[in-house]
Amino acid sequence: MAVSTKFFHPVVEGTYSYDFHEFLSLLGIGFVILHVVVLMLDKYLAFNLLQILIPFVDTYRPLWVGIGIIGFYLFLLVTVTFYLKRYIGSQAFRSIHMLSLVGYVGATFHGLFAGTDSALPVTKLLYIGTSLVVVFLTVYWIVVGIMTKQEKARAEALAARAKRQPQRLRPNQR
């Protein structure tokens, strides 16, 4: 959202924010893979590969773990389609990219309700802080989108009105 709205444009040039966005996506997937490996090695709360890959089959908080798995799949889909954008088209890419918000909400609920460290103040602060940033950027993105559409409609209306009005020649143009 920060990239599409050019939120950081006055401070950070577009190419850098675009590259940073790509880097963060790949870093996030890397951390999820690390999370999966640690869970598979955990002796206290043992998970097998099927429990990690298939939503809602585990006995430990199956709803929240399942939502986390689905959130990961959504993030993976969004990241993969980034590299397929020229094949699937901009409209399909944007539509799929919207799923990153659903994935974020799923990952947040997964962490809050299935995470063993969710009661820690630092963890609560992390969830609150990132949620506030995402809510702010979402509202900002919506407002910028509405304003852009209104400006475009206004410009189109002015162009249509200018077309309908006859051209008046000045005395020196006759």
Secondary structure, 3 states (H helix, E strand, C coil): CCCCCCCCCCCCCHHHHHHHHHHHHHHHHHHHHHHHHHHHHCCCCCCCHHHHHCCCCCCCCHHHHHHHHHHHHHHHHHHHHHHCHHHHCHHHHHHHHCHHHHHHHHHHHHHHHHCCCCCCHHHHHHHHHHHHHHHHHHHHHHHHHHHHHHHHHHHHHHHHHHHHCCCCCCHHHC
